Amino acid sequence: MAGCFGDFIQRAKPYIAMISLQFGYAGMNIITKVSLNRGMSHYVLVVYRHAFATAAIAPFALVLERKVRPKITFTIFMQIFVLGLLGPVIDQNFYYAGLKFTSPTFSCAMSNMLPAMTFVMAVLCRMEKLDMKKVRCQAKLIGTIVTVAGAMLMTLYKGSVINFFWTDHLHHLQTSSPSPAAAASSDKDWLKGSILLIVATFAWASFFILQAVTLRKYTAQLSLTALVCGIGTLQSIAVTFVMEHKPSAWTIGWDMNLLAAAYAGIVSSSLAYYVQGIVMKKRGPVFATAFSPLMMIIVAIMGSFILAEKIYLGGILGAVLIVMGLYSVLWGKYKEYKEMEAEVIPEAIKDSCGDHSSGRMEAIREEAEAKDDIEMQKSTSVMAISVPLSQPPMIALAREEPNRA
């Protein structure tokens, strides 16, 4: 009985980790929106966020991985450098700018394009195998489409306002309608924010793909997280010096701005990068991004309670579609995981009978888990990943070693 429960816990760990991350991201959206509304520069916020993240994760990386940390080659350094650009610099700055022009719920809804973008990019990079003859692949594709459709429904269709008992009084106080000029300006800001959020989502999907590739060569997750946050901090400082010319923009005290930077850095950057890196190594980028729709639902509830955001019928319908698409993707991933186990475990038993090597059996089992979502190329071909540099690095994917025990 204890063995079955332990096995269940081990299998449930990736799900628990990703769901917990969505709650952490939801809190970050609400706190950050309050901070930005109070005038904090999003460029400065990104710098402080990743400075906190580096300070939080670097000591653990230095101590826990001092004996297993791989050497940093030029290729790995370039990958880490690009990860710093994609995550801390491009994604965070564009996302915060879009969040400032829109709302937390809308920002989360737009970011639900992440599973679709990641899935398409993974297929194009041959990191995800798509066989439409199999039901599990159809489920993943249909689930991704339904998830995006739900997010778009939330954006394009409002419908009537859904009042909750904790929002009736707040909405009653905000019954005055804005002037036509203010409404037109708000619409322009909304469009601008939407474009910024789309760019941020594309950069985040690219970050997921490149992170999955980097973890195959640089297996020290804590060290990789610390390096990405540290290099991202330096890159963000350079960007902030160019974009912010007022020294007062760097001022931060014991207020909401400090809370936003510390919370985002420790929870949403250091812990999140590390946890999603571990999940990525086990289940792949599509599995990790499939949980992002849950954040939108959490933020919608928290936003209506804390920020008095109005929740519309379209939002409720869109949330239902998103949940349906989410579980369609997860069902496809679960079936793929079971098929991989069924194919590899018999080989492990056969090999263990031949050479009586339990280490070999364990190695093959680990390979089955690692290859659940990311299909390694079957030859020594080279896969190019486009990155925002003048000379994009070529990332070589070699075969997995047959014996790792």
Summary of the structure (lengths in Angstrom):
residues: 405
radius of gyration: 22.3
end to end distance: 28.9
largest distance: 80.3
contacts: 1380
relative contact order: 0.18
helix: 75%
strand: 2%
